[in-house]
Amino acid sequence: MTKGVVYIVDDDEAIRDALGWLFQSRGVAAECFVSAEDFLAAWSLRSSGCLVLDIRMGGMTGLELFDRLCEMGAKLPVIFLTGHGDVPMAVSALKKGARDFVEKPFNDNELVDKVIEALAWEAERQASDADAASLAQRLENLTLRERQVMEKVLAGKLNKVIADDLGITMRTVEVHRAHLFEKMGVKTAVELAQILSARR
């Protein structure tokens, strides 16, 4: 079973049913919505997955839903289903951050492959966001003195030099350094530099 959910938003019942069956036959959990409004009512920023979205629908169009999600700060990958005449609109959506578009009639397996790829990307992005949030929290927990010691450690300075620079004893530097490493979840200055450089 592929991790994640594909949300199908299409006002054509036959397409919704066919896509729902197609994804489930390939081990991808699918949820279907008859309109953009229905999807918005059920969705929250905590929801994750991939959105397969018809570009033209009665009521709110796929593009209008996409714009609304962008305004809300949504990051989930969006794949548009388009008719031939809609390609310029789909290209415009790609420039705004949509992941892909697929022209109707589409190749079933190609569409599923694109969704599986998008779900893998989304899982990776979420893990990366969680790592960044965890690192930000650890940095937040440092005292002012621990931050000062961290800057000197990252500059490659020895404890004696740090002590002289900050006007404290070498023993105090060692204590701050130990607390700093513990809070940041590292054992060496090299590890500390690596996790902080990955953040940039």
Backbone as CSV, one residue per row, in Angstrom:
resi,resn,N_x,N_y,N_z,CA_x,CA_y,CA_z,C_x,C_y,C_z
1,MET,0.862,-1.208,0.000,0.000,0.000,0.000,0.888,1.245,0.000
2,THR,0.658,2.147,-0.941,1.420,3.394,-0.989,1.000,4.290,0.168
3,LYS,2.008,4.940,0.786,1.707,5.825,1.903,1.087,7.119,1.386
4,GLY,0.018,7.565,2.027,-0.614,8.819,1.634,-1.942,8.590,0.923
5,VAL,-2.662,9.686,0.746,-4.008,9.635,0.158,-4.042,10.519,-1.082
6,VAL,-4.732,10.040,-2.122,-4.967,10.904,-3.273,-6.406,11.418,-3.162
7,TYR,-6.547,12.743,-3.241,-7.865,13.383,-3.204,-8.266,13.674,-4.650
8,ILE,-9.393,13.131,-5.072,-9.859,13.320,-6.453,-11.030,14.307,-6.420
9,VAL,-10.864,15.430,-7.117,-11.942,16.426,-7.169,-12.362,16.590,-8.626
10,ASP,-13.557,16.085,-8.939,-14.051,16.126,-10.324,-15.575,16.071,-10.272
11,ASP,-16.232,16.933,-11.051,-17.699,16.946,-10.995,-18.335,15.904,-11.918
12,ASP,-17.502,15.110,-12.595,-18.009,14.039,-13.461,-17.979,12.726,-12.668
13,GLU,-19.156,12.211,-12.367,-19.257,11.014,-11.515,-18.516,9.816,-12.103
14,ALA,-18.625,9.635,-13.421,-17.975,8.486,-14.074,-16.456,8.551,-13.906
15,ILE,-15.897,9.755,-14.063,-14.444,9.912,-13.911,-14.037,9.692,-12.452
16,ARG,-14.825,10.258,-11.534,-14.525,10.065,-10.090,-14.482,8.580,-9.740
17,ASP,-15.525,7.843,-10.186,-15.599,6.412,-9.865,-14.443,5.645,-10.497
18,ALA,-14.156,5.962,-11.764,-13.078,5.258,-12.474,-11.730,5.519,-11.807
19,LEU,-11.480,6.786,-11.439,-10.204,7.123,-10.804,-10.088,6.500,-9.413
20,GLY,-11.183,6.547,-8.656,-11.168,5.940,-7.321,-10.808,4.469,-7.397
21,TRP,-11.444,3.761,-8.361,-11.159,2.335,-8.537,-9.718,2.126,-9.005
22,LEU,-9.270,2.954,-9.959,-7.920,2.833,-10.510,-6.856,2.953,-9.413
23,PHE,-6.961,3.988,-8.597,-5.939,4.187,-7.558,-5.973,3.055,-6.527
24,GLN,-7.168,2.663,-6.129,-7.258,1.596,-5.124,-6.717,0.277,-5.673
25,SER,-6.868,0.058,-6.983,-6.349,-1.176,-7.591,-4.815,-1.189,-7.587
26,ARG,-4.207,-0.002,-7.486,-2.743,0.095,-7.420,-2.245,0.329,-5.984
27,GLY,-3.152,0.154,-4.996,-2.737,0.258,-3.598,-2.604,1.678,-3.080
28,VAL,-3.288,2.623,-3.746,-3.259,4.022,-3.301,-4.634,4.373,-2.723
29,ALA,-4.669,4.794,-1.466,-5.947,5.190,-0.847,-6.487,6.428,-1.562
30,ALA,-7.787,6.419,-1.869,-8.376,7.539,-2.613,-9.638,8.039,-1.917
31,GLU,-9.802,9.376,-1.946,-11.037,10.001,-1.452,-11.566,10.880,-2.575
32,CYS,-12.852,10.743,-2.880,-13.437,11.488,-4.005,-14.348,12.617,-3.532
33,PHE,-14.307,13.728,-4.269,-15.142,14.897,-3.955,-15.823,15.368,-5.234
34,VAL,-17.115,15.717,-5.098,-17.920,16.099,-6.241,-17.661,17.549,-6.664
35,SER,-17.087,18.357,-5.763,-16.846,19.771,-6.094,-15.677,20.314,-5.283
36,ALA,-15.152,21.443,-5.758,-14.070,22.122,-5.040,-14.552,22.561,-3.662
37,GLU,-15.809,23.002,-3.604,-16.374,23.462,-2.328,-16.417,22.321,-1.305
38,ASP,-16.817,21.122,-1.755,-16.864,19.952,-0.865,-15.463,19.620,-0.342
39,PHE,-14.475,19.694,-1.245,-13.102,19.391,-0.837,-12.633,20.394,0.215
40,LEU,-12.871,21.677,-0.030,-12.435,22.710,0.923,-13.080,22.522,2.298
41,ALA,-14.335,22.107,2.303,-15.058,21.916,3.570,-14.453,20.772,4.373
42,ALA,-13.898,19.770,3.689,-13.361,18.587,4.378,-11.872,18.704,4.685
43,TRP,-11.186,19.625,4.005,-9.726,19.677,4.052,-9.239,20.621,5.147
44,SER,-8.056,20.327,5.687,-7.408,21.271,6.612,-5.925,21.304,6.292
45,LEU,-5.212,22.313,6.796,-3.776,22.444,6.517,-2.987,21.249,7.028
46,ARG,-3.587,20.501,7.981,-2.892,19.319,8.512,-3.032,18.117,7.582
47,SER,-3.975,18.210,6.624,-4.163,17.088,5.683,-2.950,16.986,4.771
48,SER,-2.577,15.746,4.462,-1.471,15.594,3.508,-1.892,14.576,2.457
49,GLY,-1.180,14.555,1.364,-1.513,13.652,0.274,-1.254,14.345,-1.039
50,CYS,-2.003,13.952,-2.060,-1.858,14.536,-3.393,-3.259,14.840,-3.920
51,LEU,-3.403,15.960,-4.588,-4.706,16.376,-5.100,-4.734,16.206,-6.616
52,VAL,-5.678,15.396,-7.112,-5.908,15.267,-8.557,-7.167,16.075,-8.842
53,LEU,-6.993,17.127,-9.634,-8.008,18.176,-9.708,-8.410,18.469,-11.154
54,ASP,-9.702,18.361,-11.434,-10.201,18.714,-12.762,-10.129,20.243,-12.901
55,ILE,-9.617,20.695,-14.033,-9.413,22.140,-14.180,-10.739,22.886,-14.387
56,ARG,-11.718,22.240,-15.077,-13.013,22.892,-15.342,-14.115,22.168,-14.587
57,MET,-14.801,22.885,-13.709,-15.932,22.305,-12.978,-16.993,23.373,-12.797
58,GLY,-18.238,22.935,-12.589,-19.288,23.889,-12.258,-19.000,24.452,-10.873
59,GLY,-19.473,25.656,-10.581,-19.150,26.279,-9.288,-17.697,26.726,-9.308
60,MET,-16.991,26.490,-8.212,-15.579,26.881,-8.144,-14.765,25.975,-9.080
61,THR,-13.965,26.584,-9.948,-13.160,25.781,-10.881,-11.937,25.209,-10.160
62,GLY,-11.266,24.273,-10.840,-10.038,23.710,-10.284,-8.976,24.776,-10.052
63,LEU,-8.870,25.718,-10.996,-7.868,26.788,-10.848,-8.190,27.678,-9.652
64,GLU,-9.486,27.972,-9.468,-9.879,28.814,-8.328,-9.582,28.097,-7.005
65,LEU,-9.828,26.776,-6.975,-9.508,25.999,-5.770,-8.000,26.021,-5.517
66,PHE,-7.228,25.847,-6.581,-5.771,25.864,-6.448,-5.291,27.211,-5.893
67,ASP,-5.835,28.302,-6.444,-5.467,29.644,-5.953,-5.825,29.799,-4.473
68,ARG,-6.996,29.292,-4.098,-7.449,29.386,-2.700,-6.492,28.607,-1.775
69,LEU,-6.106,27.408,-2.210,-5.190,26.589,-1.408,-3.832,27.284,-1.263
70,CYS,-3.361,27.901,-2.339,-2.084,28.635,-2.293,-2.172,29.776,-1.280
71,GLU,-3.291,30.507,-1.309,-3.493,31.622,-0.369,-3.483,31.133,1.072
72,MET,-3.994,29.910,1.297,-4.060,29.344,2.647,-2.717,28.772,3.112
73,GLY,-1.743,28.747,2.201,-0.424,28.211,2.574,-0.321,26.707,2.419
74,ALA,-1.230,26.104,1.640,-1.193,24.649,1.435,0.034,24.271,0.612
75,LYS,0.622,23.125,0.953,1.819,22.683,0.231,1.609,21.368,-0.501
76,LEU,0.412,20.772,-0.397,0.241,19.453,-1.000,0.372,19.536,-2.520
77,PRO,0.976,18.503,-3.136,1.159,18.522,-4.590,-0.178,18.405,-5.318
78,VAL,-0.313,19.186,-6.398,-1.555,19.217,-7.170,-1.260,18.797,-8.611
79,ILE,-2.032,17.809,-9.091,-1.941,17.377,-10.489,-3.282,17.705,-11.147
80,PHE,-3.243,18.537,-12.188,-4.472,18.935,-12.877,-4.823,17.945,-13.987
81,LEU,-6.125,17.666,-14.108,-6.647,16.936,-15.264,-7.204,17.981,-16.217
82,THR,-6.755,17.962,-17.461,-7.151,19.023,-18.393,-7.649,18.456,-19.713
83,GLY,-8.578,19.214,-20.313,-8.947,18.951,-21.701,-7.908,19.647,-22.586
84,HIS,-7.917,19.343,-23.874,-6.884,19.891,-24.769,-6.814,21.417,-24.709
85,GLY,-7.980,22.082,-24.696,-8.001,23.544,-24.710,-7.545,24.186,-23.411
86,ASP,-7.391,23.372,-22.379,-7.029,23.920,-21.060,-5.529,23.952,-20.806
87,VAL,-4.732,23.469,-21.766,-3.289,23.353,-21.530,-2.640,24.693,-21.132
88,PRO,-2.955,25.824,-21.814,-2.344,27.094,-21.381,-2.655,27.423,-19.913
89,MET,-3.899,27.111,-19.480,-4.263,27.349,-18.069,-3.440,26.465,-17.149
90,ALA,-3.248,25.213,-17.562,-2.482,24.270,-16.741,-1.026,24.714,-16.638
91,VAL,-0.490,25.204,-17.746,0.904,25.689,-17.733,1.031,26.877,-16.774
92,SER,0.027,27.745,-16.801,0.018,28.892,-15.882,-0.011,28.407,-14.424
93,ALA,-0.792,27.345,-14.151,-0.863,26.785,-12.796,0.485,26.188,-12.381
94,LEU,1.195,25.571,-13.337,2.523,25.015,-13.036,3.470,26.117,-12.561
95,LYS,3.368,27.277,-13.205,4.221,28.412,-12.826,3.911,28.876,-11.405
96,LYS,2.664,28.648,-10.961,2.284,29.048,-9.595,2.600,27.956,-8.571
97,GLY,3.105,26.805,-9.052,3.496,25.770,-8.090,2.765,24.449,-8.188
98,ALA,1.830,24.297,-9.153,1.203,22.981,-9.336,2.299,21.995,-9.738
99,ARG,2.099,20.735,-9.409,3.160,19.756,-9.664,3.170,19.283,-11.116
100,ASP,1.983,19.070,-11.688,1.936,18.489,-13.030,0.531,18.667,-13.609
101,PHE,0.376,18.381,-14.904,-0.964,18.288,-15.461,-1.003,17.119,-16.436
102,VAL,-2.172,16.523,-16.548,-2.352,15.350,-17.395,-3.537,15.634,-18.312
103,GLU,-3.322,15.463,-19.612,-4.392,15.726,-20.587,-5.339,14.551,-20.700
104,LYS,-6.633,14.845,-20.811,-7.632,13.810,-21.078,-7.686,13.565,-22.595
105,PRO,-7.911,12.347,-23.070,-7.935,11.112,-22.277,-6.505,10.759,-21.849
106,PHE,-6.359,10.259,-20.632,-5.014,10.011,-20.112,-4.717,8.520,-20.013
107,ASN,-3.413,8.232,-19.924,-2.967,6.860,-19.702,-3.079,6.571,-18.206
108,ASP,-3.886,5.558,-17.856,-4.144,5.259,-16.440,-2.868,5.069,-15.629
109,ASN,-1.984,4.210,-16.137,-0.771,3.899,-15.360,0.145,5.101,-15.209
110,GLU,0.204,5.930,-16.265,1.033,7.144,-16.198,0.532,8.068,-15.090
111,LEU,-0.789,8.229,-15.019,-1.376,9.097,-13.986,-1.075,8.550,-12.588
112,VAL,-1.261,7.244,-12.402,-0.992,6.650,-11.083,0.489,6.812,-10.727
113,ASP,1.373,6.602,-11.697,2.815,6.756,-11.438,3.135,8.185,-10.993
114,LYS,2.504,9.160,-11.653,2.733,10.565,-11.282,2.264,10.824,-9.845
115,VAL,1.117,10.238,-9.481,0.575,10.431,-8.132,1.475,9.758,-7.089
116,ILE,1.932,8.543,-7.374,2.813,7.835,-6.427,4.101,8.642,-6.210
117,GLU,4.625,9.201,-7.292,5.830,10.042,-7.215,5.549,11.295,-6.360
118,ALA,4.377,11.904,-6.575,4.001,13.106,-5.821,3.819,12.787,-4.335
119,LEU,3.252,11.613,-4.022,3.061,11.222,-2.619,4.412,10.991,-1.938
120,ALA,5.367,10.416,-2.671,6.720,10.200,-2.110,7.378,11.556,-1.840
121,TRP,7.214,12.488,-2.778,7.767,13.841,-2.605,7.148,14.520,-1.378
122,GLU,5.825,14.359,-1.224,5.107,14.982,-0.108,5.574,14.410,1.237
123,ALA,5.793,13.081,1.283,6.265,12.446,2.526,7.659,12.974,2.882
124,GLU,8.487,13.152,1.860,9.848,13.672,2.071,9.801,15.120,2.575
125,ARG,8.921,15.913,1.955,8.788,17.320,2.366,8.319,17.424,3.811
126,GLN,7.358,16.581,4.185,6.849,16.615,5.556,7.937,16.241,6.558
127,ALA,8.735,15.219,6.214,9.832,14.799,7.105,10.842,15.930,7.240
128,SER,11.122,16.600,6.131,12.072,17.714,6.141,11.543,18.883,6.983
129,ASP,10.230,19.178,6.839,9.607,20.240,7.633,9.662,19.911,9.126
130,ALA,9.433,18.625,9.457,9.456,18.189,10.860,10.865,18.327,11.435
131,ASP,11.879,17.965,10.623,13.280,18.101,11.062,13.617,19.569,11.314
132,ALA,13.173,20.434,10.397,13.446,21.869,10.524,12.781,22.439,11.781
133,ALA,11.540,22.007,12.044,10.817,22.484,13.232,11.501,22.016,14.506
134,SER,11.973,20.759,14.499,12.667,20.192,15.665,13.969,20.953,15.925
135,LEU,14.709,21.258,14.851,15.972,21.987,14.998,15.717,23.404,15.515
136,ALA,14.693,24.057,14.982,14.350,25.414,15.435,14.010,25.409,16.928
137,GLN,13.288,24.366,17.366,12.917,24.249,18.779,14.155,24.062,19.655
138,ARG,15.096,23.232,19.192,16.328,23.003,19.964,17.150,24.295,20.073
139,LEU,17.230,25.050,18.980,17.960,26.322,19.011,17.289,27.308,19.965
140,GLU,15.955,27.274,19.965,15.173,28.159,20.836,15.464,27.880,22.314
141,ASN,15.777,26.611,22.625,16.015,26.213,24.015,17.401,26.591,24.543
142,LEU,18.273,27.081,23.659,19.623,27.466,24.104,19.585,28.787,24.862
143,THR,20.414,28.877,25.901,20.547,30.155,26.612,21.408,31.088,25.765
144,LEU,21.425,32.357,26.132,22.253,33.329,25.406,23.723,32.907,25.441
145,ARG,24.198,32.469,26.611,25.602,32.077,26.754,25.908,30.836,25.903
146,GLU,24.965,29.898,25.874,25.174,28.695,25.058,25.246,29.059,23.573
147,ARG,24.464,30.052,23.168,24.526,30.516,21.773,25.886,31.142,21.468
148,GLN,26.371,31.928,22.430,27.691,32.562,22.252,28.782,31.499,22.123
149,VAL,28.703,30.488,22.991,29.692,29.401,22.947,29.558,28.653,21.613
150,MET,28.309,28.433,21.161,28.089,27.728,19.897,28.753,28.474,18.732
151,GLU,28.604,29.788,18.678,29.216,30.567,17.593,30.727,30.390,17.578
152,LYS,31.329,30.398,18.764,32.797,30.251,18.862,33.226,28.832,18.482
153,VAL,32.447,27.837,18.941,32.754,26.436,18.605,32.694,26.253,17.088
154,LEU,31.640,26.822,16.460,31.482,26.693,15.008,32.583,27.433,14.245
155,ALA,33.176,28.423,14.900,34.299,29.148,14.281,35.612,28.385,14.472
156,GLY,35.525,27.218,15.165,36.705,26.364,15.333,37.620,26.762,16.482
157,LYS,37.103,27.585,17.410,37.951,28.050,18.513,38.033,27.000,19.623
158,LEU,39.190,26.925,20.259,39.406,26.004,21.379,38.769,26.586,22.638
159,ASN,38.511,25.695,23.617,37.865,26.136,24.857,38.619,27.280,25.534
160,LYS,39.950,27.211,25.529,40.752,28.256,26.200,40.528,29.613,25.531
161,VAL,40.495,29.612,24.196,40.295,30.857,23.444,38.867,31.389,23.674
162,ILE,37.885,30.467,23.694,36.500,30.862,23.950,36.384,31.498,25.329
163,ALA,37.050,30.875,26.310,37.029,31.403,27.689,37.583,32.827,27.715
164,ASP,38.712,33.051,27.030,39.322,34.393,26.980,38.393,35.380,26.277
165,ASP,37.809,34.951,25.151,36.924,35.832,24.377,35.707,36.279,25.194
166,LEU,35.141,35.330,25.972,33.898,35.616,26.695,34.141,36.071,28.137
167,GLY,35.434,36.065,28.565,35.749,36.513,29.926,35.219,35.574,30.999
168,ILE,35.226,34.251,30.706,34.776,33.256,31.688,35.859,32.185,31.824
169,THR,35.709,31.300,32.802,36.724,30.261,32.998,36.557,29.155,31.957
170,MET,37.637,28.407,31.763,37.593,27.310,30.807,36.598,26.247,31.273
171,ARG,36.530,26.040,32.592,35.584,25.051,33.141,34.139,25.454,32.793
172,THR,33.841,26.755,32.877,32.490,27.242,32.549,32.190,27.009,31.064
173,VAL,33.195,27.221,30.215,33.028,26.957,28.780,32.699,25.483,28.569
174,GLU,33.417,24.611,29.271,33.185,23.160,29.120,31.753,22.784,29.507
175,VAL,31.255,23.397,30.585,29.885,23.127,31.044,28.874,23.600,29.986
176,HIS,29.069,24.837,29.506,28.156,25.371,28.479,28.207,24.529,27.201
177,ARG,29.405,24.115,26.841,29.593,23.310,25.626,28.862,21.964,25.772
178,ALA,28.973,21.344,26.936,28.302,20.062,27.195,26.786,20.223,27.115
179,HIS,26.269,21.313,27.730,24.824,21.572,27.680,24.361,21.824,26.243
180,LEU,25.169,22.593,25.520,24.868,22.924,24.126,24.764,21.653,23.287
181,PHE,25.754,20.776,23.403,25.761,19.532,22.624,24.569,18.652,23.001
182,GLU,24.262,18.604,24.289,23.140,17.778,24.760,21.813,18.292,24.191
183,LYS,21.612,19.602,24.282,20.359,20.190,23.781,20.211,20.035,22.268
184,MET,21.333,20.111,21.570,21.288,20.023,20.110,21.318,18.567,19.631
185,GLY,21.532,17.626,20.562,21.516,16.206,20.200,22.708,15.786,19.367
186,VAL,23.881,16.392,19.657,25.109,16.036,18.917,26.215,15.662,19.899
187,LYS,27.252,15.007,19.358,28.388,14.609,20.208,29.659,15.393,19.897
188,THR,29.698,15.986,18.686,30.908,16.707,18.274,30.546,18.029,17.595
189,ALA,31.568,18.882,17.494,31.380,20.171,16.810,31.082,19.945,15.322
190,VAL,31.665,18.890,14.754,31.435,18.584,13.336,29.955,18.247,13.103
191,GLU,29.376,17.406,13.991,27.947,17.060,13.887,27.078,18.318,13.988
192,LEU,27.459,19.193,14.924,26.708,20.444,15.126,26.720,21.263,13.834
193,ALA,27.908,21.390,13.236,28.032,22.169,11.995,27.210,21.530,10.879
194,GLN,27.177,20.196,10.846,26.444,19.505,9.773,24.935,19.741,9.861
195,ILE,24.370,19.631,11.087,22.914,19.810,11.188,22.519,21.256,10.931
196,LEU,23.397,22.195,11.293,23.072,23.603,11.053,23.249,23.983,9.592
197,SER,24.201,23.368,8.900,24.395,23.694,7.476,23.267,23.090,6.647
198,ALA,22.706,21.956,7.095,21.598,21.326,6.372,20.344,22.204,6.450
199,ARG,20.283,23.048,7.487,19.126,23.924,7.704,19.096,25.084,6.704
200,ARG,20.261,25.455,6.223,20.336,26.644,5.351,19.828,26.339,3.957
